Amino acid sequence: DDIVSGRLPCSFATHTVLGSYTVQSELGDYDPDEYGSDYVSEFRFAPHQTKEMEEKIMDLHKNY
């Protein structure tokens, strides 16, 4: 909550790594047949979340 609210500042890289771990823990392994092109947009990772951040999170999640 502190990260999402901005009380605990994080770099772009930290937001994307932590976001990808969150997606992995919530959804499990990436399945291209199950997930669309914006499946992480329903999650909140940062106070000023961008499409670029979401794309990086998806890229990292695909590798797990």
CNS distance restraints for C-alpha pairs under 8 A (distance, minus, plus):
assign (resid   1 and name CA) (resid   5 and name CA) 5.97 0.50 0.50
assign (resid   2 and name CA) (resid   6 and name CA) 6.09 0.50 0.50
assign (resid   2 and name CA) (resid   7 and name CA) 5.06 0.50 0.50
assign (resid   2 and name CA) (resid   8 and name CA) 5.27 0.50 0.50
assign (resid   3 and name CA) (resid   7 and name CA) 6.16 0.50 0.50
assign (resid   3 and name CA) (resid   8 and name CA) 4.88 0.50 0.50
assign (resid   3 and name CA) (resid   9 and name CA) 6.37 0.50 0.50
assign (resid   3 and name CA) (resid  10 and name CA) 7.11 0.50 0.50
assign (resid   3 and name CA) (resid  45 and name CA) 7.45 0.50 0.50
assign (resid   3 and name CA) (resid  46 and name CA) 6.47 0.50 0.50
assign (resid   3 and name CA) (resid  47 and name CA) 7.81 0.50 0.50
assign (resid   4 and name CA) (resid  44 and name CA) 6.66 0.50 0.50
assign (resid   4 and name CA) (resid  45 and name CA) 5.43 0.50 0.50
assign (resid   4 and name CA) (resid  46 and name CA) 4.44 0.50 0.50
assign (resid   4 and name CA) (resid  47 and name CA) 5.30 0.50 0.50
assign (resid   5 and name CA) (resid  46 and name CA) 7.03 0.50 0.50
assign (resid   5 and name CA) (resid  47 and name CA) 5.59 0.50 0.50
assign (resid   6 and name CA) (resid  46 and name CA) 7.02 0.50 0.50
assign (resid   6 and name CA) (resid  47 and name CA) 5.70 0.50 0.50
assign (resid  10 and name CA) (resid  14 and name CA) 5.84 0.50 0.50
assign (resid  10 and name CA) (resid  15 and name CA) 6.20 0.50 0.50
assign (resid  11 and name CA) (resid  15 and name CA) 6.23 0.50 0.50
assign (resid  12 and name CA) (resid  16 and name CA) 6.24 0.50 0.50
assign (resid  12 and name CA) (resid  53 and name CA) 7.36 0.50 0.50
assign (resid  13 and name CA) (resid  17 and name CA) 6.22 0.50 0.50
assign (resid  14 and name CA) (resid  18 and name CA) 6.01 0.50 0.50
assign (resid  15 and name CA) (resid  19 and name CA) 5.79 0.50 0.50
assign (resid  15 and name CA) (resid  45 and name CA) 6.59 0.50 0.50
assign (resid  15 and name CA) (resid  46 and name CA) 6.81 0.50 0.50
assign (resid  15 and name CA) (resid  53 and name CA) 7.88 0.50 0.50
assign (resid  16 and name CA) (resid  20 and name CA) 6.00 0.50 0.50
assign (resid  16 and name CA) (resid  53 and name CA) 6.26 0.50 0.50
assign (resid  16 and name CA) (resid  54 and name CA) 7.63 0.50 0.50
assign (resid  16 and name CA) (resid  56 and name CA) 6.33 0.50 0.50
assign (resid  16 and name CA) (resid  57 and name CA) 5.05 0.50 0.50
assign (resid  16 and name CA) (resid  60 and name CA) 7.89 0.50 0.50
assign (resid  17 and name CA) (resid  21 and name CA) 6.33 0.50 0.50
assign (resid  17 and name CA) (resid  57 and name CA) 6.85 0.50 0.50
assign (resid  17 and name CA) (resid  60 and name CA) 7.29 0.50 0.50
assign (resid  18 and name CA) (resid  22 and name CA) 6.20 0.50 0.50
assign (resid  19 and name CA) (resid  23 and name CA) 6.24 0.50 0.50
assign (resid  19 and name CA) (resid  45 and name CA) 5.83 0.50 0.50
assign (resid  19 and name CA) (resid  57 and name CA) 6.01 0.50 0.50
assign (resid  20 and name CA) (resid  24 and name CA) 6.11 0.50 0.50
assign (resid  20 and name CA) (resid  57 and name CA) 4.89 0.50 0.50
assign (resid  20 and name CA) (resid  58 and name CA) 6.84 0.50 0.50
assign (resid  20 and name CA) (resid  60 and name CA) 5.94 0.50 0.50
assign (resid  20 and name CA) (resid  61 and name CA) 5.15 0.50 0.50
assign (resid  21 and name CA) (resid  25 and name CA) 6.12 0.50 0.50
assign (resid  21 and name CA) (resid  61 and name CA) 7.36 0.50 0.50
assign (resid  22 and name CA) (resid  26 and name CA) 6.09 0.50 0.50
assign (resid  23 and name CA) (resid  27 and name CA) 5.68 0.50 0.50
assign (resid  23 and name CA) (resid  28 and name CA) 7.23 0.50 0.50
assign (resid  23 and name CA) (resid  40 and name CA) 7.27 0.50 0.50
assign (resid  23 and name CA) (resid  61 and name CA) 6.99 0.50 0.50
assign (resid  24 and name CA) (resid  28 and name CA) 4.70 0.50 0.50
assign (resid  24 and name CA) (resid  29 and name CA) 6.16 0.50 0.50
assign (resid  24 and name CA) (resid  30 and name CA) 7.73 0.50 0.50
assign (resid  24 and name CA) (resid  61 and name CA) 6.34 0.50 0.50
assign (resid  24 and name CA) (resid  64 and name CA) 7.50 0.50 0.50
assign (resid  29 and name CA) (resid  61 and name CA) 7.64 0.50 0.50
assign (resid  29 and name CA) (resid  62 and name CA) 7.56 0.50 0.50
assign (resid  29 and name CA) (resid  64 and name CA) 6.56 0.50 0.50
assign (resid  30 and name CA) (resid  35 and name CA) 7.55 0.50 0.50
assign (resid  30 and name CA) (resid  61 and name CA) 6.51 0.50 0.50
assign (resid  30 and name CA) (resid  62 and name CA) 5.35 0.50 0.50
assign (resid  30 and name CA) (resid  64 and name CA) 7.46 0.50 0.50
assign (resid  31 and name CA) (resid  35 and name CA) 6.23 0.50 0.50
assign (resid  32 and name CA) (resid  36 and name CA) 7.35 0.50 0.50
assign (resid  35 and name CA) (resid  39 and name CA) 5.91 0.50 0.50
assign (resid  38 and name CA) (resid  54 and name CA) 7.77 0.50 0.50
assign (resid  38 and name CA) (resid  55 and name CA) 7.98 0.50 0.50
assign (resid  40 and name CA) (resid  54 and name CA) 6.29 0.50 0.50
assign (resid  40 and name CA) (resid  57 and name CA) 7.76 0.50 0.50
assign (resid  40 and name CA) (resid  58 and name CA) 7.02 0.50 0.50
assign (resid  41 and name CA) (resid  54 and name CA) 6.72 0.50 0.50
assign (resid  44 and name CA) (resid  49 and name CA) 7.33 0.50 0.50
assign (resid  45 and name CA) (resid  49 and name CA) 6.61 0.50 0.50
assign (resid  49 and name CA) (resid  53 and name CA) 6.49 0.50 0.50
assign (resid  49 and name CA) (resid  54 and name CA) 7.50 0.50 0.50
assign (resid  50 and name CA) (resid  54 and name CA) 6.42 0.50 0.50
assign (resid  51 and name CA) (resid  55 and name CA) 6.14 0.50 0.50
assign (resid  52 and name CA) (resid  56 and name CA) 6.31 0.50 0.50
assign (resid  53 and name CA) (resid  57 and name CA) 6.20 0.50 0.50
assign (resid  54 and name CA) (resid  58 and name CA) 6.23 0.50 0.50
assign (resid  55 and name CA) (resid  59 and name CA) 6.22 0.50 0.50
assign (resid  56 and name CA) (resid  60 and name CA) 6.22 0.50 0.50
assign (resid  57 and name CA) (resid  61 and name CA) 6.07 0.50 0.50
assign (resid  58 and name CA) (resid  62 and name CA) 6.19 0.50 0.50
assign (resid  59 and name CA) (resid  63 and name CA) 6.91 0.50 0.50
assign (resid  60 and name CA) (resid  64 and name CA) 7.11 0.50 0.50
